[in-house]
Amino acid sequence: MKDINISCESIIEEYADLVYRVALSQVKNKHDAEDIFQEVFISLIKNLDKIEDEAHLKHWLIRSAINRAKNYRLCFWHRRVELKGEDITYCAENEEWNDIIEEIQSLPAKLRAVVYLHYYEGFSAEETGRILKIPEGTVKSRLYTARKRLKMSLGEGEER
């Protein structure tokens, strides 16, 4: 990195959970998320000299994980073969939260990405737009659409 002298090991240690969570939120499969995780950090090692600062690093890692997840979904193998295997189980404090998480995971990838970055990682709409390289208005529109779909699928009358 240009401004910060940090070792690859410390970057991986600090951002491993973030990259894995982003990948898992996109592909919904532990094994594919692990593959994406590895690819992201291998690519980082090759491109470390292009990273400007820590904020750029974090955005680069998230964007890289999302792009690789998108590539996995578009891959011939993943489009043609549906693997039977372990489902991701969520261990929320109560069953209601598990239902909400499952509904979020059923959203299309574009909506899932903005929901994840905004609500789980705490990025503003502006930051989410910069990470995903889309306008802030598009982020807000996707958040609105996602909330609307979740409200319909979870039941409008329920307080959640």
N, C-alpha and C positions, 0 to 999 in steps of 0.2 A: 504494500500500500504506500502511496506517496507521502501522506501526512503522518501516518502512524506506523510504528515499527512493531508489529504483532506477529507472533509465530502462527503457522497454520494450525498447530495443535491447540493453541489457546482460542483461535477462531472457531474451530470445530467444537471444542468444549463449551464455548459460550452460546453458539447458535445451533447446536445439534437438535435440541428439542424443537425449536422454532421451525427449522427446515423439515423435520420429520412430520410435525403436526400439519404444516401446509400441504405437504405431499399426501398425507393420509386423508386430509379433508377433501382433496381433489380426486384421488383414485379410489378411495374407499376399500383398499385392499392392503394389508400389512406388507405383503411380499413386494408388491409393486412400489409401495412407499419407500421401502428399504432400498430398492434399486435406484429410485429417483434420488434418494438421500446420497447414495454413493456417487452417482453421476454429478450431482451439484457440487460436491466437495472436490471431486477430481477436476472438474471444470474450474473451480475457484483456484486451485493450485496452479493450473495452467495460465490463469488470467489475473493472478494476484497483483501484478504490476499495474493493471488498469484501474484498480479500485482506488478512489480518491480519498475517502475518509470513512469513518465508522457508519455514518448515516447511509452513504452510498453502498457500503458493504451489506448492510441489513436489507436495503431495498433490492440489491442485486441478488442476494440469496433467495428472497421471497419470489422475485420475478423468475429467477432461474428454475425454482421448484415448480412454479405454476406452468411455465413453458414446457418443462419436461413432462409434467402430468398431461398436458394437452397433447403432446406428441405420443405418449403412451396410449391415450384414448383413440388417436387417429391411426395408430399402427394396425396393419392388416390383421395380425394375430389377435389383438384385443377386440377388434371389430367383429371377427368371425367366430371366436371361441369364447364361450362363457364357462369359466372355470367354477366348478363346485368346490367349495372349501369353507374355511372358517369365515364366519361373519364377524364384523367388528362389533364387539359388545361394549356398551357404555355403562359406566358405573357412576351414575349421578346419585345425588342424595335421596331422590325419590323417583318413583316410576314416571311421574309427570314430566320431569326433565328428560328422561330417556326417550319419551315419545317426541318431545320437541327436537331433540338432537337427531333422532331418526328422520323426522320430517325435513330438517335442514339438509341432511345427507341425501334426501331424495330430490332436492332442487337441481335444476340444470347447473352445470359447472360454472357458467358465467355469474349466476346469481349466488351460488355457494361461495365463490371466491370473494365477492364483495361483503357478504354476510360474515364470513370468517374473519377477514381482515378488519372489518369495522367493529364487530361485536366481541370477537375472541381476542384479537391482538390489540384492539383499542386505537386503531388508526382513524384519523378524521377522514371525511369524504375527500378532502383535498389530497391528503397523503395517500389514501387508497388509490385515487386516480393517478397519482404520479407513479406508484408501484406498478399498477396494471397498464399504464400508458394509455389511459382513457380520460376524457374530460370529467371534471367534477360533477357536472350535471348528469352524465351517464351513470356515475356511481350512485347518485341520489335516486335516479330513476330505477336502477336495478334494486336498490335497497327497498324502495317503495313497492316494486313488483314482488320481491321476495316476501316482504311482510304481508302483502295482500294474499299471496298464495298460502303462506303459513297460517294466516288467520282463517282462510277458507278450509284448509285441510284439518286444522286442529279444532275447528268449531268456533263460530263467531261469538256464541253466548258465553263461552268459558273465559274466566279471568285467568290470564297467564302472564 
